[in-house]
Amino acid sequence: MTVRRFHAEAVTAIGTGALGVAGVVGAMQLGHGWSESGPESGYFPFYVGVILILASLWNLGTAFVAHRAALVREGQGEIEEPFLDGERLGRLARFGGTMIAFVILTLVMGIYVGAAAYIAWSAWRTGGYRLWVALAFGLGFSLALYVIFEIAFLVPLLKGPIEPLLGIY
């Protein structure tokens, strides 16, 4: 499966347009006009949202025009340039899946277990390190997180069910 440039540009324009709509709707709930004391709290976000919507529509229109031109040129032997081929799409999906697993593991088991597992998995599978070296990286990273945040800055991080086992707090 290959993702074409047109598809990437269209999805991005629609996504940024949706963010603009969300900003406009939120700003309208806050009030986006002028009051006796000046601009209301939604004034700036409203116009940023409007600009975002207009820019997204412009990008979507540009993508359609370029796509149409590429379809006309296709009859002359030229094809629309690919944005993402199958191999890169697979690598991106594996990265995204690993990140989702990291978030879920962090929510269930805490940041230290999640970070150790993510770093170890990434070093082992993507980096090509031996398993024991990857595990050492993961554990070392979690230890560094603990020292920096819990000891140096006195900022407690999410520990999940391992908190009672560590005897902290």
URDA-V504343 format. One line per field, one symbol per residue. burial: 1 if it has 24 or more other C-alpha atoms within 12 Angstrom, else 0. A space follows every 10 residues. Layout:
BEGIN
burial: ???
END
This chain:
BEGIN
burial: 0000110011 0011011011 1011001000 0100000000 0110111111 0110011011 0010001000 0000000001 0000000000 0000000100 0100110001 1111111111 1110000000 0001101110 1100110000 0000001110 000000000
END
